Amino acid sequence: MGAPYRITTFRIACVAVILALLVSSCADTRKSVYFNGIRDTVFTNAATAPAQVIQSNDLLSITVTSLSAEATAIFNGGNTPLQANPAMTGISSQIATNGGIMPSGTNTQMTGYLVNQQDSIKFPVLGSIKAGGLTKEQLEQELTHLLEDQKLLTAPIVTVRFLNFRVTVLGEVLRPSTINVTSERISILEALGLAGDLTVYAKRDNVLLIREENGAKIVRRLNLNSPDILTSPYYYLKTNDVIYVEPNKAKIASAGRSQQLLPIFLSALSLLAIIVSYFVFNHK
């Protein structure tokens, strides 16, 4: 072929590259950003963290203080090792410095009061105490009243915390994981950030939230493109919430093409190997 043909081929290739760039630059990026179109503003009806209700298999830290350290000691020694709770076996956490949020990692020994299948805990001296269905504050008040009414302590201060507050993030994120939250408060944005953020193939306008309440599964679809997420009652997560990020059509199509092309590619390699072998052995 002569030089004019090569020049023409080069020009066609350049035009094709330019057209490809123009098409890609015209792609709609509105579905790829958070809070599309939001301006500087103040949300007066911002979302608040939901009250956490104690359920069976929860692991609680309960500490009691009073004027008498000696009389109080017995109420702070009844914790159950984490391994004694089959539902909690395998929980892993890694100490982090971001406000008490611990992404899964190495195993960490935790102790506490296990809420059994009857929604009760075994508390020193007081015996079986109903905890399921109560908030932390309600359980604190109940224990305080019992300790005072039975004249076991004077002016006791009871503090209850969740040791198994965790959320799970799955799907189109960089690091799908279960996140343990010692601060007992985490937003959906924080959870996604700890999971490495959404990938470019994630559906930001259709994120699935699965929550269990009163024995029922609640499923909600959340739109991270909309600023309404900042005032949504599901902005803050509850313990055991599951976030699933669906892949977009581009990811599904890409995966489909890969599955279709892989057998063809392997067949072509096999055919090439046969042809090469034929020529090698027949031209010696």
Disulfide bonds with the S-S distance in Angstrom:
none
